[in-house]
Amino acid sequence: MDDFTGEPLIRRKDDNADTLKKRLAAFHEQTAPVLAHYQSKVATLAADRPASVVAQAISDCMGG
C-alpha cells in the first residue's frame, strides 16, 4: 500500500534488479558527459548556512 494515499502499489513486469541496473548504467553514461561539460561553469554552495552568507556566496559566484 502507498503510505500516502493508501492505494495498492502496482508492480511493472520490468520492475526488477536487472532493469534497475541497466537504467542506472544508462543514466550515468548519459549524464556524465553533461556534468563534465558544465563542471567549469558550476558552483557548489553550502546552503545550510545563514541566508546572508548564502546570498553573499551567490553574489560572489555571479561576479557581484
C-alpha positions, 0 to 999 in steps of 0.5 A: 500500500502507498503510505500516502494515499493508501492505494495498492502499489502496482508492480511493472513486469520490468520492475526488477534488479536487472532493469534497475541496473541497466537504467542506472548504467544508462543514466550515468553514461548519459549524464556524465558527459553533461556534468563534465561539460558544465563542471567549469561553469558550476558552483557548489554552495553550502546552503545550510548556512545563514541566508546572508552568507548564502546570498553573499556566496551567490553574489560572489559566484555571479561576479557581484 
